[in-house]
Amino acid sequence: MTCKEARETLGGRLESSVSKEQWAAFEAHMTVCRECDRRLRQTESIRRMLRRCCNRLGAPQSLRSRIALALPHRAA
């Protein structure tokens, strides 16, 4: 796997579109490429920080109600 492919795989992981085979190749690349490993650790650190920050925040009930009303209703 090249560094470019590793960056694409990391982006795909964030979107949950990476196969097990792709991820295995990515992990193997991380063992030999310090720059990609650094990028992975940095990305994971940012994701953890965003989860901590964003999970504490919630939309006001009035906004959630307006959004729910604006969503198209689907027949069951």
Long-range contacts (C-beta under 8 A, 24 or more apart in sequence): 1-25, 1-26, 1-28, 1-29, 3-29, 3-33, 3-35, 3-36, 5-29, 6-30, 6-33, 6-36, 6-39, 7-36, 7-39, 10-36, 10-39, 10-40, 10-43, 14-43, 14-47
